């Protein structure tokens, strides 16, 4: 059983009972959020519901497991023979959620 949902203007594939990482949300740990922008739903018996663009009257409850830091990325810029070097790094922040159904 899985769903395709839209959260923070990005689409995610969510399976029941499996935690996923989404872009950082402004919610506290162990709180519950509701996701009402469900694009597609596929059940256990291969029944598929497709929304236009969203499925009406379907909301998912998700538990927030906490915030997680992503993998650090580094960008190195330079110009040859000009003594110009810059190193820039960033570490994205994610929120781990678990859908209960």
MIMIBA-628366 format. One record per atom (N, C-alpha, C, O): chain; atom name; residue number from 1; x, y, z; residue in one letter. Coordinates in steps of 0.05 Angstrom, whole numbers. Each point is the difference from the previous one (the first is absolute). Layout:
N
A:CA:NUM:X:Y:Z:A
...
END
This chain:
101
A:N:1:17:-23:0:X
A:CA:1:-17:23:0:X
A:C:1:18:25:0:X
A:O:1:17:3:17:X
A:N:2:-21:14:-36:X
A:CA:2:16:25:-2:X
A:C:2:-17:23:-11:X
A:O:2:-21:-4:-12:X
A:N:3:31:28:17:X
A:CA:3:-13:24:-10:X
A:C:3:21:19:-12:X
A:O:3:23:-1:8:X
A:N:4:-32:16:-28:X
A:CA:4:16:22:-10:X
A:C:4:-12:26:11:X
A:O:4:-24:5:-5:X
A:N:5:39:10:20:X
A:CA:5:-10:24:13:X
A:C:5:16:24:-8:X
A:O:5:23:-2:-9:X
A:N:6:-34:26:13:X
A:CA:6:14:25:-5:X
A:C:6:3:13:27:X
A:O:6:-20:5:15:X
A:N:7:45:2:-8:X
A:CA:7:6:12:26:X
A:C:7:22:20:-5:X
A:O:7:21:-6:-10:X
A:N:8:-26:32:17:X
A:CA:8:19:21:-5:X
A:C:8:7:3:-29:X
A:O:8:23:5:-7:X
A:N:9:-43:-7:-10:X
A:CA:9:3:2:-29:X
A:C:9:19:-20:-12:X
A:O:9:12:5:-22:X
A:N:10:-9:-28:35:X
A:CA:10:16:-22:-11:X
A:C:10:-17:-25:3:X
A:O:10:-17:-2:18:X
A:N:11:22:-17:-36:X
A:CA:11:-16:-25:1:X
A:C:11:17:-23:12:X
A:O:11:24:-2:-6:X
A:N:12:-37:-14:23:X
A:CA:12:14:-22:13:X
A:C:12:-17:-25:-2:X
A:O:12:-24:1:-1:X
A:N:13:38:-24:-1:X
A:CA:13:-13:-26:1:X
A:C:13:2:-10:29:X
A:O:13:22:-3:11:X
A:N:14:-45:-1:1:X
A:CA:14:-1:-7:28:X
A:C:14:-12:-28:3:X
A:O:14:-22:-6:-11:X
A:N:15:36:-12:25:X
A:CA:15:-10:-27:5:X
A:C:15:-8:-1:29:X
A:O:15:12:12:18:X
A:N:16:-32:-28:-12:X
A:CA:16:-10:-3:27:X
A:C:16:20:-15:17:X
A:O:16:10:-22:-7:X
A:N:17:-3:34:30:X
A:CA:17:19:-13:19:X
A:C:17:29:4:-6:X
A:O:17:17:-10:15:X
A:N:18:-10:25:-36:X
A:CA:18:28:6:-6:X
A:C:18:5:30:3:X
A:O:18:-15:16:-11:X
A:N:19:35:-8:27:X
A:CA:19:6:29:3:X
A:C:19:13:11:-25:X
A:O:19:15:-14:-14:X
A:N:20:-21:39:8:X
A:CA:20:13:14:-23:X
A:C:20:10:27:9:X
A:O:20:-7:10:21:X
A:N:21:25:1:-37:X
A:CA:21:12:26:5:X
A:C:21:-14:20:-19:X
A:O:21:0:-4:-24:X
A:N:22:-10:26:35:X
A:CA:22:-12:21:-16:X
A:C:22:15:26:8:X
A:O:22:15:1:19:X
A:N:23:-18:20:-35:X
A:CA:23:12:25:6:X
A:C:23:-9:9:28:X
A:O:23:-22:-7:9:X
A:N:24:38:23:4:X
A:CA:24:-4:7:28:X
A:C:24:-27:14:4:X
A:O:24:-7:19:-14:X
A:N:25:-8:-30:33:X
A:CA:25:-26:11:7:X
A:C:25:2:15:27:X
A:O:25:17:-8:17:X
A:N:26:-33:28:-13:X
A:CA:26:0:15:26:X
A:C:26:-19:-13:19:X
A:O:26:-20:13:8:X
A:N:27:25:-37:0:X
A:CA:27:-16:-14:20:X
A:C:27:18:-13:21:X
A:O:27:24:-4:-5:X
A:N:28:-35:-2:28:X
A:CA:28:16:-11:21:X
A:C:28:0:-31:-2:X
A:O:28:-17:-12:-12:X
A:N:29:37:1:25:X
A:CA:29:3:-29:1:X
A:C:29:-23:-13:15:X
A:O:29:-11:11:19:X
A:N:30:3:-35:-29:X
A:CA:30:-23:-15:11:X
A:C:30:-27:13:-3:X
A:O:30:-19:-8:13:X
A:N:31:17:28:-31:X
A:CA:31:-26:11:-6:X
A:C:31:-11:-14:-25:X
A:O:31:14:-15:-13:X
A:N:32:-39:21:7:X
A:CA:32:-14:-13:-22:X
A:C:32:-7:21:-21:X
A:O:32:-10:21:7:X
A:N:33:15:-28:-32:X
A:CA:33:-8:18:-22:X
A:C:33:-20:-15:-17:X
A:O:33:-1:-24:-1:X
A:N:34:-15:40:-13:X
A:CA:34:-19:-13:-19:X
A:C:34:7:9:-28:X
A:O:34:6:24:-5:X
A:N:35:-6:-42:-14:X
A:CA:35:7:5:-28:X
A:C:35:-26:-4:-16:X
A:O:35:-10:-22:-2:X
A:N:36:1:44:-9:X
A:CA:36:-25:-2:-15:X
A:C:36:4:2:-31:X
A:O:36:-20:-2:-15:X
A:N:37:44:7:6:X
A:CA:37:5:1:-29:X
A:C:37:10:-27:-9:X
A:O:37:24:-3:-5:X
A:N:38:-42:-15:2:X
A:CA:38:7:-27:-9:X
A:C:38:-6:-2:-30:X
A:O:38:-22:5:-9:X
A:N:39:43:-11:-7:X
A:CA:39:-3:-1:-29:X
A:C:39:-8:-28:-10:X
A:O:39:-16:-2:-19:X
A:N:40:26:-19:32:X
A:CA:40:-6:-28:-9:X
A:C:40:0:-18:25:X
A:O:40:16:4:18:X
A:N:41:-33:-23:-19:X
A:CA:41:-2:-20:22:X
A:C:41:-1:-28:-12:X
A:O:41:-17:-5:-18:X
A:N:42:34:-13:27:X
A:CA:42:-1:-27:-9:X
A:C:42:-2:-18:24:X
A:O:42:16:1:19:X
A:N:43:-37:-18:-19:X
A:CA:43:-6:-17:23:X
A:C:43:14:-26:-2:X
A:O:43:16:-6:-18:X
A:N:44:-23:-12:38:X
A:CA:44:12:-26:1:X
A:C:44:-10:-19:-22:X
A:O:44:15:-17:-9:X
A:N:45:-39:21:0:X
A:CA:45:-11:-17:-21:X
A:C:45:2:12:-28:X
A:O:45:-17:-5:-17:X
A:N:46:37:22:13:X
A:CA:46:5:13:-25:X
A:C:46:-22:18:-10:X
A:O:46:-2:5:-24:X
A:N:47:-15:6:42:X
A:CA:47:-19:20:-8:X
A:C:47:15:27:0:X
A:O:47:14:7:20:X
A:N:48:-18:9:-41:X
A:CA:48:14:25:-3:X
A:C:48:-20:22:-2:X
A:O:48:-19:-1:-15:X
A:N:49:24:22:31:X
A:CA:49:-17:25:-2:X
A:C:49:19:23:-8:X
A:O:49:21:4:12:X
A:N:50:-30:10:-33:X
A:CA:50:16:22:-11:X
A:C:50:-16:25:4:X
A:O:50:-24:1:-8:X
A:N:51:36:20:19:X
A:CA:51:-14:25:4:X
A:C:51:3:19:-24:X
A:O:51:17:-4:-17:X
A:N:52:-35:24:17:X
A:CA:52:1:20:-22:X
A:C:52:0:28:12:X
A:O:52:-22:11:1:X
A:N:53:42:1:9:X
A:CA:53:27:-11:4:X
A:C:53:3:-15:26:X
A:O:53:18:-16:4:X
A:N:54:-37:21:16:X
A:CA:54:2:-14:26:X
A:C:54:-24:-18:4:X
A:O:54:-22:5:-12:X
A:N:55:25:-25:28:X
A:CA:55:-23:-18:7:X
A:C:55:-16:14:21:X
A:O:55:11:8:21:X
A:N:56:-37:-5:-26:X
A:CA:56:-17:13:20:X
A:C:56:-5:-18:24:X
A:O:56:-1:-24:-3:X
A:N:57:-2:37:25:X
A:CA:57:-7:-14:26:X
A:C:57:20:-21:8:X
A:O:57:-7:-20:13:X
A:N:58:33:24:-19:X
A:CA:58:20:-18:9:X
A:C:58:22:16:14:X
A:O:58:12:17:-12:X
A:N:59:-8:-23:37:X
A:CA:59:22:12:15:X
A:C:59:16:-22:14:X
A:O:59:-11:-20:9:X
A:N:60:37:24:-8:X
A:CA:60:18:-19:13:X
A:C:60:10:13:25:X
A:O:60:6:23:1:X
A:N:61:-3:-39:20:X
A:CA:61:11:8:25:X
A:C:61:29:-9:1:X
A:O:61:6:-24:-5:X
A:N:62:13:42:12:X
A:CA:62:28:-7:1:X
A:C:62:11:10:26:X
A:O:62:-7:21:10:X
A:N:63:25:-37:2:X
A:CA:63:13:7:25:X
A:C:63:28:10:-6:X
A:O:63:14:-12:-16:X
A:N:64:-7:34:28:X
A:CA:64:26:12:-4:X
A:C:64:20:-14:19:X
A:O:64:-3:0:24:X
A:N:65:24:-12:-36:X
A:CA:65:20:-14:16:X
A:C:65:24:17:8:X
A:O:65:15:-7:18:X
A:N:66:-12:30:-32:X
A:CA:66:22:18:8:X
A:C:66:14:11:-24:X
A:O:66:-6:-7:-23:X
A:N:67:25:25:28:X
A:CA:67:15:13:-21:X
A:C:67:26:-14:-5:X
A:O:67:12:-11:19:X
A:N:68:-3:11:-44:X
A:CA:68:25:-15:-7:X
A:C:68:16:18:-19:X
A:O:68:-11:15:-16:X
A:N:69:37:-15:20:X
A:CA:69:18:14:-19:X
A:C:69:7:-18:-23:X
A:O:69:5:-24:4:X
A:N:70:-4:35:-27:X
A:CA:70:7:-15:-24:X
A:C:70:30:-1:-4:X
A:O:70:16:9:17:X
A:N:71:-8:-20:-39:X
A:CA:71:28:-3:-7:X
A:C:71:11:27:-9:X
A:O:71:-13:15:-15:X
A:N:72:37:-9:25:X
A:CA:72:13:26:-7:X
A:C:72:9:0:-29:X
A:O:72:12:-19:-10:X
A:N:73:-18:41:-3:X
A:CA:73:10:4:-28:X
A:C:73:19:23:0:X
A:O:73:-3:20:15:X
A:N:74:24:-22:-31:X
A:CA:74:20:21:-2:X
A:C:74:2:8:-29:X
A:O:74:-1:-16:-19:X
A:N:75:5:42:15:X
A:CA:75:4:12:-26:X
A:C:75:27:15:1:X
A:O:75:4:17:17:X
A:N:76:14:-24:-36:X
A:CA:76:26:13:-2:X
A:C:76:2:15:-26:X
A:O:76:-3:-11:-21:X
A:N:77:7:38:23:X
A:CA:77:2:16:-24:X
A:C:77:29:11:-2:X
A:O:77:12:7:21:X
A:N:78:-2:-6:-44:X
A:CA:78:26:13:-4:X
A:C:78:3:10:-28:X
A:O:78:-14:-9:-18:X
A:N:79:32:28:15:X
A:CA:79:8:10:-27:X
A:C:79:30:-4:-2:X
A:O:79:15:9:16:X
A:N:80:-7:-22:-37:X
A:CA:80:28:-7:-3:X
A:C:80:17:26:-4:X
A:O:80:-9:19:-13:X
A:N:81:32:-20:23:X
A:CA:81:20:21:-2:X
A:C:81:-9:27:12:X
A:O:81:12:20:-6:X
A:N:82:-33:-19:21:X
A:CA:82:-10:25:11:X
A:C:82:0:0:31:X
A:O:82:-8:20:12:X
A:N:83:17:-41:0:X
A:CA:83:1:-2:30:X
A:C:83:-27:4:12:X
A:O:83:-4:13:20:X
A:N:84:-16:-26:-33:X
A:CA:84:-28:2:10:X
A:C:84:-10:-28:7:X
A:O:84:-2:-17:-18:X
A:N:85:-4:12:43:X
A:CA:85:-10:-25:9:X
A:C:85:-21:5:22:X
A:O:85:4:16:18:X
A:N:86:-27:-30:-21:X
A:CA:86:-22:2:20:X
A:C:86:-11:-27:5:X
A:O:86:-6:-15:-19:X
A:N:87:2:8:44:X
A:CA:87:-14:-25:8:X
A:C:87:-26:8:14:X
A:O:87:1:14:20:X
A:N:88:-23:-24:-30:X
A:CA:88:-26:5:12:X
A:C:88:-12:-27:6:X
A:O:88:1:-18:-16:X
A:N:89:-13:15:40:X
A:CA:89:-13:-25:7:X
A:C:89:-27:5:12:X
A:O:89:-6:22:10:X
A:N:90:-11:-42:-12:X
A:CA:90:-27:2:12:X
A:C:90:-8:-28:9:X
A:O:90:9:-20:-10:X
A:N:91:-27:19:29:X
A:CA:91:-11:-25:10:X
A:C:91:-30:4:2:X
A:O:91:-10:15:17:X
A:N:92:-5:-29:-34:X
A:CA:92:-29:3:1:X
A:C:92:-13:-12:25:X
A:O:92:11:-19:11:X
A:N:93:-33:30:-3:X
A:CA:93:-15:-9:24:X
A:C:93:-26:-14:-9:X
A:O:93:-14:10:-18:X
A:N:94:9:-33:29:X
A:CA:94:-24:-16:-6:X
A:C:94:-16:-6:25:X
A:O:94:10:3:22:X
A:N:95:-35:-10:-26:X
A:CA:95:-17:-10:21:X
A:C:95:-8:-28:-6:X
A:O:95:-9:-6:-23:X
A:N:96:12:-12:42:X
A:CA:96:-8:-28:-4:X
A:C:96:-28:-4:10:X
A:O:96:-6:6:23:X
A:N:97:-12:-17:-41:X
A:CA:97:-27:-4:8:X
A:C:97:-8:-30:-5:X
A:O:97:13:-13:-16:X
A:N:98:-33:4:30:X
A:CA:98:-10:-27:-3:X
A:C:98:-30:1:-3:X
A:O:98:-14:11:17:X
A:N:99:4:-22:-40:X
A:CA:99:-28:1:-6:X
A:C:99:-14:-24:13:X
A:O:99:8:-22:-2:X
A:N:100:-30:29:16:X
A:CA:100:-15:-21:14:X
A:C:100:-25:-9:-16:X
A:O:100:-12:-21:7:X
A:N:101:4:36:-27:X
A:CA:101:-22:-8:-16:X
A:C:101:-23:19:0:X
A:O:101:-20:-5:-13:X
END
